[in-house]
Amino acid sequence: MNLNVLYEDKDLMVVEKPSGIESQSSRGFEPDMVSQIQNYIMCPKTGGNHKICTKLSTDWGKLSTKPVQNSGKPAPAYVGVIHRLDKPVSGVMVYAKTRKAAAALSNQVKEGQMDKIYNAVVCGKPVDNVGNFVDFLRKDGKNNVSEIVDKSEADSRRAELEYEVVKTIQREWEPGKTEEYSLVRIHLLTGRHHQIRVQFAGHGLPLWGDNRYNPDFASGKRRGSIALCAAKLSFTHPVSGKRMSFEMEAEGGAFAWF
């Protein structure tokens, strides 16, 4: 995997996270974004490819003054995780390269100053072309799921988002049988666990490919990658104070229908 870098300076990096990759350090041997960014910082000419970087660092020691992760040499570069995306979700992410930048960016998340726009394909069509959902969610950490509950329930947390229907199409899956699908653009106003997936499923509009909250995919009746992408990220640079915005195109899977 080569890292797709949208922006980089001495304080931070903005990158595209592919689907199927952990956004933070993984516990096993599978690739994750933190390791890829560390490899990129230490060995930029390889684009963060761990295997190539390891070989080049061995063959050409001059390529980087810092060794790759797990090389048995000094510790890898600092990478601060500011926010997270679920493993199957692709999207734009910012990572800090210094602890000072990490603290400032994390505070923006806490204060709701980091704007996140998502694209998703949902099964069905919302009643309103422009609207918002306000629910209370409770996380079940043991099973790694969340659910909509009454606000009076213990551990419930308010969840809010705004959405706009970009386009609705019909697709025929069996002769004479068509189904509606909508491409929606979502402005996340709170950052709850699985929020978009839970709220849209709870309002009768489960995401295509969601194997946790879409019954057809959870049961194995259908298969496909979840159609959810963190398409736009805006924040204030922790040092310069400049407002920055980055976007990526949601591609492949159900997004290709649109």
Order of alpha helices (4+ residues) and beta strands (2+ residues): beta-beta-alpha-alpha-beta-beta-alpha-beta-beta-beta-beta-beta-alpha-alpha-beta-beta
